[in-house]
Amino acid sequence: MDLKFQWDDDKATLNLKNHQVSFDEARTIFDDPGAAIFYDEDHSIEENREVIVGHSARRRLLLVFFTQVAEDTIRIISARKATRTEQIDYEENANSQIPYRERNARRVSL
């Protein structure tokens, strides 16, 4: 099953201006077999939000905040480049992370 993506166009424009990351690039992170996903507890008051950390098609390490609105549909909320501290943490823990595809195999078929 192919994932579908949706987002607010105004939010996407603002995200590109503020973070220099387009949502078109952000969605490519879901193709990274080494990407890791985490529950975003701080921002999950009205809906369950998650963050995926991995490399985009442009080989930039990104954090993409999203919610899953259907079994095959992801709504991107925001995306940004990883900070230097986040890059170091990601690299140090890369071998111990459960890849996005494996962790969500029952929830989302990629």
C-alpha positions as CSV (number, residue, x, y, z in Angstrom):
1,M,0.0,0.0,0.0
2,D,1.3,3.4,-0.9
3,L,1.2,6.2,1.7
4,K,-0.8,9.3,0.8
5,F,0.2,12.7,2.2
6,Q,-1.8,15.8,3.0
7,W,-1.0,19.2,4.5
8,D,-2.2,22.7,4.7
9,D,-0.8,24.7,1.8
10,D,-0.4,27.9,3.9
11,K,1.4,26.0,6.6
12,A,3.7,24.4,4.0
13,T,4.6,27.8,2.6
14,L,5.3,29.1,6.1
15,N,7.4,26.0,7.0
16,L,9.5,26.5,3.9
17,K,10.1,30.1,4.7
18,N,10.9,29.5,8.4
19,H,12.8,26.2,8.2
20,Q,13.9,25.8,4.5
21,V,12.2,22.4,4.3
22,S,9.4,21.8,1.9
23,F,6.7,19.3,2.8
24,D,7.4,17.6,-0.6
25,E,11.0,16.9,0.7
26,A,9.7,16.1,4.2
27,R,7.5,13.3,2.9
28,T,10.5,11.5,1.4
29,I,11.7,10.7,4.9
30,F,9.1,8.0,5.0
31,D,11.2,6.1,2.4
32,D,14.2,6.0,4.6
33,P,14.5,2.5,5.9
34,G,16.6,3.8,8.8
35,A,14.1,6.4,10.0
36,A,12.9,6.2,13.6
37,I,9.5,7.3,14.9
38,F,8.6,8.6,18.3
39,Y,5.3,9.6,19.9
40,D,5.2,13.4,20.4
41,E,3.6,13.5,23.8
42,D,4.1,17.3,24.3
43,H,1.9,18.1,21.2
44,S,-0.7,15.3,21.4
45,I,-3.4,17.0,23.3
46,E,-6.1,17.3,20.6
47,E,-4.7,14.5,18.4
48,N,-2.0,11.8,18.4
49,R,1.1,13.4,16.9
50,E,4.4,11.7,16.1
51,V,7.8,12.7,14.9
52,I,9.9,10.7,12.4
53,V,13.6,11.3,12.2
54,G,15.6,10.3,9.2
55,H,17.1,11.3,5.9
56,S,15.2,12.9,3.1
57,A,15.8,12.2,-0.6
58,R,18.2,15.2,-0.4
59,R,20.2,13.3,2.3
60,R,19.4,15.9,4.9
61,L,18.6,14.7,8.4
62,L,15.1,15.9,9.2
63,L,12.5,15.8,11.9
64,V,8.9,15.6,10.5
65,F,6.0,16.1,12.8
66,F,2.8,14.4,11.6
67,T,-0.4,12.7,12.5
68,Q,-1.9,9.6,10.8
69,V,-5.4,10.4,9.7
70,A,-6.1,7.1,8.0
71,E,-4.4,3.8,7.7
72,D,-2.7,5.0,4.5
73,T,-2.7,8.7,5.0
74,I,-0.2,11.0,6.8
75,R,-0.9,14.7,7.5
76,I,2.4,16.6,7.8
77,I,2.3,19.3,10.5
78,S,5.8,20.7,10.3
79,A,9.3,19.7,9.3
80,R,12.8,21.0,10.0
81,K,16.5,20.1,9.8
82,A,17.9,18.3,12.8
83,T,20.0,20.4,15.2
84,R,23.6,19.5,15.7
85,T,22.7,17.9,19.0
86,E,19.9,15.9,17.4
87,Q,22.3,14.8,14.6
88,I,24.8,13.5,17.1
89,D,22.1,11.7,19.1
90,Y,20.7,10.1,16.0
91,E,24.1,8.9,14.8
92,E,25.0,7.5,18.3
93,N,21.7,5.6,18.5
94,A,21.2,4.6,14.8
95,N,22.0,1.0,15.4
96,S,19.6,0.6,18.3
97,Q,16.5,2.3,16.7
98,I,13.7,0.3,15.4
99,P,13.2,1.3,11.8
100,Y,9.9,3.1,10.9
101,R,8.8,0.4,8.5
102,E,9.4,-2.4,11.0
103,R,7.9,-0.6,13.9
104,N,4.7,0.3,12.1
105,A,4.4,-2.8,9.9
106,R,1.0,-3.6,11.5
107,R,-0.2,-0.1,11.5
108,V,0.9,1.1,8.1
109,S,1.9,-1.0,5.1
110,L,4.5,0.9,3.1
